[in-house]
Amino acid sequence: MTKATESTETTLNGINASPGICIGKAYLVDPESVSVVKKYTIEPKLVKKEIRRFKTAVTSARKELKAIIAKIPEELRDQTYILEAHLLLHKDKMLYEKSIRLIDEERINAEWALKTSIGSVKERFDRIPDPYLKSRAADIEHVSERIMRQLTGATDVDLTVIDKRVILVAHNLSPAETSQIQVNRVMGFVTDRGGKASHTSIIARTLEIPAVLGLGNATTMIQNDDLIIVDGSEGIVIVNPDEKTLIRYEELNRRYESYKADILRISEAPAVSTDGRHFKIMGNIELPEEVVGVRDHGGDGIGLFRTEFLYLSRNNFPEETELFNQYREIVELMAPGPVTIRTLDINGDKEISSLPALQEANPALGLRAIRFCLKKPKIFKTQIRAILRAAAFGNVRLLLPMISGCEEIQQSKRIIEQAAASLEKDGLPHKADIEIGAMIEIPSAAIMADELAKIVDFLSIGTNDLVQYALAIDRGNRFVAYLYNPLHPAVIRMIAQTVDGAKKNGKKIFMCGEMAADPINIPFLMALGIDELSMSPQSIPEVKNLIRKIDSREAEKLLPGILSATSASEIQNLIIERYGDILKESLSD
């Protein structure tokens, strides 16, 4: 057993970026600071020289990054796309071209020009409420820091020199730095900055090491060689734990590792309830490379592929060929499993740099998703053509987001038909007769589910937005976030009504929101007869394991009580009373 120090135990709270528990000595990563940059004026005759200095720094930074990519360990090969994207960002218009223009027009030094360029980029991203999209600003920041180090002569972080088992503690870790982690030496890491959707977080989950990000003060509260506990499942870091805490977490860690190994070992087995009903368990992905995680965790397919990543942080819309190549890669990797491609959901809370920012008082309820696509049919048609072309290489389903009524589906289907006709005319291989579904995330769509089901092939319930809109709650607002509850009776009844509308018309019904990944909801969702549940890849083994322990016909007996309940706590108690023993293992992790 690890010995506790005599220091006072301190608990820090952050973001649960990667699940698991680790206990060990802290290793502070302290890169030489480049935050203090001074501005000075360049003489006119030296401007061209200053521009060359900036270009040389960019070239050197790219070479440095290429060298890191070449040394990436095998277990992270699937994540090289992150650093390859950073290589492209070195020549990004907002970063590279703007910096050169500032040096030339304002006759300022390269460091200040770069800092100014980054400031304007961050300002744009700060207006985006969506945490995944906001975190993409960090990629540009990491690239700029690498260039800045070349300009100032500051040294970079080298994690390959670590020669003992440690837990990294850093202000921030870039994907390049994280990719140097050797799992036999780094047990986990914590950072002051970063979020759950950051690429650093993705790498931590790929390596399956615990990580807590966004602590704010980790580097000031933790010293080198402090004994710390990292609970990546709860987002907790305990500094200098006492003996009692150590014993408790060592036992929790043992149980967690045993449980994870057990369910992962059988994750490839189908999710069949004790009464013989087969449920499909799918993965939600944002990036093509996450397909590997879905397959490794036993996913039956992709239940939700969010396609926005190719449209963001760029000054132009992607061409059809670029979209097609990305979609085809995912479809072929997942074959013969289905890939559900959600069409573009930008603007509103997802801003795109190639469009002028809309001045909307309430963007979440504004011109976004299907509304945006129907207003911009050329952009929409380009994406549809790419999807239909990719469908020729595997099993593709098309999902329309933020549907509020039948008219939007009818308009969308006309554009889909036009796209198919144009592909036929161009002689390009494609599949026109793919399944088309509507995403149910607006109360009006849930109420009209029976009518929507008549004109689509499937319905997919997006609980993240459905709960928000049904309860008039911004779950990102700390003052009202506590009211966000998928088990609220109004939400439960909307979900039941949607399922009923689909089944009455003989159509398939799916769920792709976070509700599908929470163990306590599984008995209810099984009782309703939802055909597919889609979630983050890491949640798949646990949900499949739980389904194998439940009789769906027995679960149906709970429905009258659940649907007549008047509070979320009443519904939760009904489920726990019947399935408490089965859920206990999942709920305690």
C-alpha positions in Angstrom: 0.0 0.0 0.0 1.2 3.5 -0.8 2.1 5.6 2.2 0.3 8.9 2.8 2.3 12.0 3.6 1.7 14.1 6.7 0.4 17.1 4.7 -3.2 18.1 5.0 -5.6 16.4 2.6 -7.0 18.8 -0.1 -9.7 18.0 -2.7 -9.8 19.8 -6.0 -12.7 19.6 -8.4 -12.4 19.7 -12.2 -13.8 18.1 -15.3 -14.1 14.3 -15.6 -12.2 14.0 -18.9 -11.2 10.3 -18.8 -12.6 7.7 -16.4 -10.6 5.7 -13.9 -8.5 6.1 -10.8 -4.8 6.4 -10.3 -2.6 7.1 -7.2 0.9 8.3 -7.4 3.5 11.1 -7.2 2.9 14.4 -9.0 5.3 15.4 -11.9 4.9 19.1 -12.7 5.3 20.1 -16.3 6.6 23.6 -16.5 7.3 24.8 -20.0 9.3 28.0 -20.4 6.8 30.8 -20.5 6.2 32.7 -23.8 3.2 34.6 -22.4 5.1 37.8 -22.0 5.5 39.3 -25.5 6.6 42.9 -26.1 5.5 45.0 -29.0 8.0 47.0 -31.0 8.1 48.8 -34.4 10.1 47.5 -37.3 11.9 49.9 -39.6 10.5 49.9 -43.2 13.7 48.4 -44.7 13.6 45.5 -42.2 9.9 44.5 -42.7 10.7 41.9 -45.3 13.4 40.4 -43.0 10.8 40.3 -40.1 8.4 38.4 -42.4 11.1 35.9 -43.3 11.8 35.5 -39.6 8.2 34.6 -39.0 8.0 32.2 -42.0 11.2 30.5 -40.8 9.7 30.1 -37.3 6.6 28.5 -38.9 8.7 26.2 -41.0 10.8 25.1 -37.9 7.6 24.6 -35.9 6.2 22.3 -38.6 9.4 20.3 -38.8 9.4 19.9 -35.0 5.8 18.7 -35.1 6.5 16.3 -38.0 9.3 14.8 -35.9 6.9 14.3 -33.0 4.4 12.6 -35.3 7.0 10.2 -36.6 7.7 9.1 -33.0 4.1 8.6 -31.9 3.7 5.2 -30.2 1.6 2.5 -31.8 -1.3 2.8 -29.4 -1.8 6.5 -30.5 -1.4 6.0 -34.2 -5.2 6.4 -34.6 -4.9 9.9 -33.2 -2.2 11.3 -35.5 -5.0 13.1 -37.4 -5.0 15.6 -34.5 -1.4 16.6 -35.1 -1.8 16.4 -38.9 -4.6 19.0 -38.5 -2.2 21.1 -36.5 0.3 21.0 -39.4 -2.5 22.5 -41.6 -3.2 25.1 -39.1 0.3 26.5 -39.4 -0.7 27.9 -42.7 -4.3 28.9 -41.6 -5.4 32.2 -43.0 -6.5 33.5 -39.6 -3.1 32.7 -38.2 -0.4 32.7 -40.9 -1.7 35.1 -43.5 -3.0 37.6 -41.0 0.2 37.7 -39.0 2.2 38.4 -42.2 -0.2 41.1 -43.1 0.1 42.8 -39.7 3.9 42.7 -39.9 3.8 44.3 -43.3 1.0 46.9 -42.8 1.6 47.9 -39.2 5.4 47.3 -39.2 5.3 45.4 -35.9 7.4 42.5 -34.7 6.5 38.9 -35.6 5.7 37.9 -31.9 3.2 40.7 -31.5 1.6 40.1 -34.9 1.1 36.4 -34.0 -0.3 37.3 -30.5 -2.7 39.8 -32.1 -3.9 37.2 -34.7 -4.5 34.6 -32.0 -6.4 37.1 -29.9 -8.9 37.8 -32.7 -9.4 34.0 -33.3 -10.0 33.4 -29.6 -12.5 36.2 -29.5 -14.5 34.5 -32.2 -14.5 31.1 -30.5 -15.4 32.6 -27.1 -18.8 33.5 -28.6 -19.5 29.8 -29.1 -21.4 28.2 -26.2 -21.0 24.6 -27.5 -18.1 23.1 -25.4 -16.8 20.8 -28.2 -16.6 23.6 -30.8 -15.2 26.1 -28.3 -12.4 23.7 -27.5 -11.2 23.8 -31.1 -9.8 27.2 -30.3 -7.3 25.4 -28.2 -5.8 23.7 -31.3 -5.0 27.1 -32.9 -3.6 28.3 -29.5 -1.3 25.2 -29.3 0.0 25.8 -32.8 0.7 29.5 -32.1 2.6 28.6 -28.9 4.8 26.3 -30.9 5.6 29.0 -33.4 6.1 31.5 -30.6 8.7 29.3 -29.0 10.6 29.3 -32.2 10.4 33.1 -32.4 11.5 33.6 -28.8 13.9 30.7 -28.4 11.9 29.2 -25.5 12.3 25.5 -24.9 9.5 23.0 -25.5 8.1 20.3 -23.2 9.7 16.8 -23.6 7.7 14.2 -21.9 9.9 11.4 -23.2 12.5 12.1 -20.6 10.3 10.9 -17.8 11.9 7.8 -16.3 9.5 6.8 -13.5 5.8 6.2 -12.8 4.2 9.6 -12.3 1.0 11.6 -12.7 1.5 14.7 -14.9 0.3 18.1 -13.5 0.3 20.9 -16.1 -1.2 24.2 -16.8 -2.2 22.8 -20.1 -1.1 19.9 -22.3 -1.2 20.2 -26.1 -2.1 17.2 -28.3 1.6 17.1 -29.3 2.7 16.9 -25.7 0.0 14.4 -24.8 1.0 12.2 -27.8 4.5 11.8 -26.1 3.0 10.1 -23.1 4.3 6.6 -22.4 1.6 4.6 -20.6 4.1 2.5 -18.7 5.4 5.7 -17.1 2.4 8.1 -17.0 -0.5 6.9 -14.9 -2.7 9.9 -15.5 -2.7 13.6 -15.7 -4.4 16.8 -14.5 -4.4 20.3 -16.0 -5.5 23.8 -15.1 -7.1 24.2 -18.5 -8.9 22.1 -21.0 -12.3 20.4 -21.3 -14.1 17.1 -21.9 -14.3 17.7 -25.7 -10.6 18.7 -26.1 -8.3 16.6 -28.2 -6.1 16.2 -25.1 -9.1 14.6 -23.4 -9.7 12.3 -26.5 -6.1 11.1 -26.3 -6.5 10.4 -22.6 -9.6 8.2 -23.3 -7.7 6.5 -26.1 -4.9 5.6 -23.8 -7.5 4.7 -21.1 -5.7 6.7 -18.4 -7.5 8.8 -15.8 -7.6 12.5 -16.5 -9.1 15.5 -14.8 -9.0 18.8 -16.7 -10.0 22.4 -16.1 -9.0 22.5 -12.4 -7.9 26.1 -12.7 -5.4 25.9 -9.8 -3.8 22.5 -10.0 -0.3 23.8 -10.7 -0.4 26.2 -7.7 -1.9 23.7 -5.3 0.2 20.7 -6.2 4.0 20.4 -5.8 6.5 18.0 -7.4 6.4 14.6 -5.7 3.1 15.3 -3.8 1.1 12.2 -3.4 -2.2 12.6 -5.3 -5.3 10.6 -6.3 -6.9 11.3 -9.6 -10.5 10.2 -10.0 -11.2 10.7 -13.6 -14.7 9.3 -13.3 -15.8 11.9 -10.8 -13.5 14.8 -11.8 -11.7 14.9 -8.4 -8.1 15.3 -7.5 -7.1 14.6 -3.9 -3.7 16.1 -2.8 -1.8 14.5 0.0 -4.6 12.0 1.0 -4.8 10.6 4.5 -4.5 6.9 5.2 -8.3 6.4 5.3 -8.8 8.0 1.9 -5.9 6.1 0.4 -7.4 2.8 1.5 -10.8 3.7 0.2 -9.5 4.7 -3.3 -7.2 1.7 -3.6 -10.3 -0.5 -3.1 -12.3 1.6 -5.5 -9.6 1.4 -8.1 -9.3 -2.4 -7.7 -13.1 -2.8 -8.2 -13.2 -0.4 -11.1 -10.4 -2.1 -13.0 -11.9 -5.5 -12.3 -15.3 -4.4 -13.5 -14.0 -2.6 -16.6 -12.0 -5.7 -17.6 -15.0 -8.0 -17.1 -17.4 -6.0 -19.2 -14.8 -5.2 -21.9 -14.0 -8.9 -22.2 -17.6 -9.6 -23.3 -18.3 -6.3 -25.1 -18.4 -7.9 -28.5 -21.3 -10.1 -27.4 -24.7 -8.9 -28.4 -26.9 -7.0 -26.0 -29.7 -9.5 -25.5 -32.1 -9.2 -22.6 -32.9 -12.2 -20.4 -36.2 -12.7 -22.3 -34.3 -12.9 -25.6 -34.8 -9.4 -27.0 -31.8 -8.0 -29.0 -31.0 -4.3 -28.6 -28.5 -2.5 -30.9 -26.0 -0.4 -29.0 -24.3 2.2 -31.1 -21.6 4.9 -30.8 -21.8 8.7 -31.1 -18.8 10.2 -32.8 -17.5 13.6 -33.8 -14.4 12.6 -35.7 -13.6 9.8 -38.2 -10.9 8.4 -36.0 -13.4 7.7 -33.2 -14.8 4.8 -35.2 -12.0 2.6 -33.9 -13.2 3.3 -30.3 -16.7 2.3 -31.2 -15.5 -1.0 -32.7 -13.1 -1.7 -29.8 -15.9 -1.2 -27.3 -18.3 -3.5 -29.0 -20.5 -1.0 -30.8 -22.9 -2.3 -33.4 -22.6 0.8 -35.6 -22.6 4.6 -35.5 -25.9 5.9 -34.2 -24.9 9.6 -34.5 -22.1 11.1 -36.6 -22.0 14.8 -36.0 -20.5 16.3 -39.2 -19.7 19.9 -38.1 -16.0 19.4 -37.6 -15.1 19.7 -41.3 -16.9 23.1 -41.5 -15.3 24.8 -38.5 -12.2 26.9 -38.0 -11.9 27.6 -41.7 -12.6 30.5 -44.1 -14.3 28.4 -46.8 -16.9 25.6 -47.0 -15.5 22.1 -47.6 -15.8 20.8 -51.2 -17.9 17.8 -52.0 -14.8 15.6 -52.6 -13.4 16.4 -49.1 -16.6 15.5 -47.4 -17.1 12.3 -49.5 -13.6 11.1 -48.6 -14.2 11.6 -44.9 -17.6 10.0 -45.0 -16.4 7.0 -47.1 -13.6 6.3 -44.6 -16.0 6.1 -41.7 -18.5 4.0 -43.7 -15.9 1.5 -44.8 -14.3 1.3 -41.3 -17.7 0.5 -39.8 -19.0 -1.8 -42.5 -21.2 -3.8 -42.4 -22.6 -1.9 -39.4 -24.7 1.2 -40.1 -23.4 4.7 -40.0 -26.1 7.4 -39.2 -24.8 10.7 -40.6 -26.5 13.8 -39.2 -26.6 16.6 -41.6 -25.0 19.9 -40.8 -26.0 21.7 -37.5 -24.2 25.0 -37.6 -25.0 28.6 -36.6 -27.1 29.1 -33.6 -24.6 27.8 -30.9 -22.2 26.5 -33.6 -20.6 29.4 -35.4 -18.6 28.9 -38.6 -15.8 31.3 -39.6 -16.7 31.3 -43.3 -20.1 32.9 -42.5 -20.8 36.4 -41.2 -21.8 36.1 -37.5 -25.6 36.4 -37.2 -26.9 38.9 -34.6 -29.5 36.7 -32.9 -30.8 37.4 -29.5 -31.4 33.7 -28.9 -29.2 31.7 -31.4 -30.2 28.3 -29.9 -33.7 29.0 -31.1 -32.6 30.7 -34.3 -31.3 29.9 -37.8 -29.5 26.6 -37.2 -29.5 22.9 -38.2 -32.2 22.1 -40.8 -33.4 25.7 -40.9 -30.0 26.9 -41.9 -29.6 24.1 -44.5 -33.0 24.9 -46.1 -32.0 28.6 -46.3 -28.7 27.6 -47.9 -29.7 24.8 -50.3 -26.4 24.9 -52.2 -24.4 24.1 -49.1 -26.9 21.5 -48.1 -27.0 19.8 -51.5 -23.1 19.6 -51.5 -23.3 17.6 -48.2 -26.1 15.4 -49.4 -24.3 14.5 -52.6 -21.2 13.5 -50.5 -23.4 11.4 -48.2 -25.1 9.6 -51.1 -21.8 8.9 -52.7 -20.4 7.5 -49.5 -23.5 5.3 -49.2 -22.3 3.3 -52.2 -19.5 1.9 -50.0 -21.5 0.7 -47.0 -24.6 1.0 -44.8 -25.6 4.7 -44.5 -28.5 6.4 -42.9 -29.3 10.1 -43.1 -30.5 12.0 -40.1 -32.1 15.5 -40.3 -31.6 17.6 -37.1 -33.9 20.0 -35.3 -37.0 19.0 -37.2 -40.1 20.9 -35.9 -42.7 19.7 -38.4 -43.6 17.7 -41.6 -42.8 20.6 -44.0 -39.1 20.6 -43.2 -38.8 16.9 -44.0 -40.7 17.3 -47.2 -38.5 20.2 -48.3 -35.3 18.2 -47.3 -36.5 15.2 -49.3 -36.9 17.3 -52.4 -33.3 18.5 -52.1 -32.1 14.9 -51.5 -33.9 13.8 -54.7 -32.3 16.7 -56.6 -28.9 15.7 -55.3 -29.4 12.0 -56.3 -30.6 13.1 -59.8 -27.5 15.3 -60.2 -25.2 12.5 -59.2 -26.9 10.2 -61.7 -26.4 12.9 -64.4 -22.7 13.2 -63.5 -22.3 9.5 -63.7 -20.9 9.2 -60.1 -21.4 6.0 -58.1 -24.0 6.6 -55.3 -26.9 5.1 -53.5 -30.1 7.1 -53.6 -32.5 4.9 -51.6 -30.9 5.2 -48.2 -32.9 5.5 -45.0 -33.9 9.0 -43.9 -34.7 9.8 -40.3 -35.9 12.8 -38.3 -34.2 13.8 -35.0 -36.7 14.4 -32.3 -35.2 17.2 -30.1 -38.0 19.8 -30.2 -41.3 19.3 -28.3 -43.3 20.0 -31.4 -41.6 17.1 -33.2 -42.4 14.8 -30.2 -46.0 15.8 -30.3 -46.2 15.2 -34.1 -44.1 12.0 -34.0 -46.9 9.9 -35.4 -47.2 12.2 -38.5 -43.5 12.5 -38.9 -43.1 8.7 -38.8 -45.3 8.5 -41.9 -42.8 10.3 -44.1 -39.4 9.0 -42.7 -37.8 5.6 -42.2 -36.9 6.1 -38.6 -37.0 8.6 -35.7 -34.0 9.3 -33.4 -34.6 11.0 -30.1 -31.9 13.5 -29.2 -32.5 13.9 -25.5 -29.8 16.5 -24.9 -31.8 19.3 -26.6 -35.3 17.7 -26.0 -34.8 18.0 -22.2 -33.6 21.6 -22.6 -36.4 22.7 -24.8 -39.1 20.8 -22.9 -38.1 22.3 -19.5 -36.9 25.7 -20.8 -33.5 25.1 -19.2 -30.1 26.1 -20.5 -28.0 23.2 -19.1 -24.9 25.3 -19.5 -26.3 27.9 -17.1 -25.0 27.2 -13.6 -28.1 28.9 -12.0 -30.6 26.5 -13.5 -28.6 23.5 -14.6 -29.8 21.6 -11.5 -33.3 21.5 -13.1 -32.0 19.5 -16.1 -33.3 16.0 -15.6 -34.2 13.4 -18.3 -36.5 11.6 -15.9 -38.8 14.7 -15.5 -42.3 13.4 -16.1 -42.9 15.7 -19.0 -39.8 14.4 -20.8 -40.7 10.8 -20.0 -44.1 11.3 -21.6 -42.7 13.0 -24.7 -40.3 10.1 -25.2 -43.1 7.6 -24.7 -45.3 9.5 -27.2 -42.5 9.5 -29.7 -41.9 5.8 -29.4 -45.7 5.2 -29.7 -45.8 7.4 -32.9 -43.0 5.4 -34.5 -44.3 2.0 -33.6 -47.9 2.8 -34.7 -46.5 3.4 -38.2 -44.1 0.4 -38.2 -41.0 2.6 -38.1 -37.8 2.1 -36.1 -37.1 4.2 -33.1 -33.7 5.1 -31.8 -32.2 7.3 -29.0 -28.9 9.2 -29.5 -28.8 11.5 -26.5 -26.8 11.2 -23.3 -29.9 9.7 -21.6 -29.1 6.5 -23.4 -25.7 6.1 -21.6 -27.0 6.5 -18.0 -27.6 3.1 -16.4 -30.6 4.2 -14.3 -32.5 5.0 -17.5 -31.9 1.6 -19.2 -34.8 -0.4 -17.7 -37.3 2.3 -18.8 -35.9 2.6 -22.3 -35.9 -1.2 -22.7 -39.6 -1.3 -21.5 -40.5 1.3 -24.1 -39.0 -1.0 -26.8 -36.5 1.5 -28.3 -34.6 -0.4 -31.0 -31.2 1.3 -30.7 -29.4 3.2 -28.1 -26.4 5.4 -29.1 -23.8 6.8 -26.8 -20.1 7.7 -26.3 -18.0 4.6 -27.2 -16.7 4.2 -23.6 -20.2 3.7 -22.3 -21.1 0.9 -24.7 -19.7 -2.1 -22.7 -21.5 -1.1 -19.5 -24.9 -0.6 -21.2 -24.6 -3.9 -23.0 -23.7 -5.6 -19.8 -26.7 -4.1 -18.0 -29.2 -5.1 -20.8 -28.1 -8.7 -20.5 -29.3 -8.7 -16.9 -32.8 -7.4 -17.5 -36.0 -9.0 -18.7 -37.7 -6.4 -20.9 -41.1 -7.9 -20.5 -40.8 -7.5 -16.7 -39.6 -4.0 -17.2 -42.8 -3.2 -19.1 -44.7 -3.7 -15.9 -43.1 -0.5 -14.5 -44.5 1.6 -17.4 -47.9 2.5 -15.9 -46.3 3.7 -12.7 -43.5 5.6 -14.5 -45.9 7.3 -16.9 -48.3 8.4 -14.2 -45.6 9.7 -11.8 -45.5 13.4 -11.1 -41.9 13.9 -10.2 -38.4 12.7 -11.4 -37.6 11.5 -7.9 -40.7 9.3 -7.9 -39.7 7.8 -11.3 -36.1 7.2 -10.1 -37.4 5.5 -6.9 -39.6 3.2 -8.9 -36.6 2.1 -11.0 -34.2 1.7 -8.1 -36.8 -0.2 -6.1 -37.1 -2.9 -8.8 -33.6 -2.8 -10.2 -31.5 -1.5 -7.4 -29.4 -4.6 -7.0 -28.6 -4.8 -10.8 -27.8 -1.1 -11.0 -25.7 -0.9 -7.8 -22.5 -2.0 -9.5 -22.9 0.6 -12.4 -24.1 3.4 -10.1 -21.3 3.0 -7.7 -18.5 3.3 -10.3 
